[in-house]
Structures are given as structure tokens and as C-alpha cells.
Amino acid sequence: MYGFLEDITSPVEEPIRRVISRFNTGTIDFTPLVAILLLGFIKRMIYMFL
């Protein structure tokens, strides 16, 4: 189950993780939060333009 979830989320999280790592957030990984917010923003933009 873990491998399946990792395979699905990695393409979205890896680019975000590379950008966030520059800000040295310590031991807290904000990548899932940023990914959820970013995907929600993209979803709203698609709905607005359709």
C-alpha cells in the first residue's frame, strides 16, 4: 500500500520538495500541504476558465 501511494504522489511532490528544500524548513515537511493547496488552486483556475 505504501509503495502504491508513493508512486502516485511522487510526480507531484518531488518538484515541490526541491523548491521547499531551499528554504530549510527543518524537520517539518510542508510538501503535502503545498501540493494540496497548489492542486486546489489549479482546479479553481480550470473551473473559472471553462
Residue, then its C-alpha position, 0 to 999 in steps of 0.5 A: m500500500y505504501g509503495f502504491l501511494e508513493d508512486i502516485t504522489s511522487p510526480v507531484e511532490e518531488p518538484i515541490r520538495r526541491v523548491i521547499s528544500r531551499f528554504n530549510t524548513g527543518t524537520i517539518d515537511f510542508t510538501p503535502l500541504v503545498a501540493i494540496l493547496l497548489l492542486g486546489f488552486i489549479k482546479r479553481m483556475i480550470y473551473m473559472f476558465l471553462 
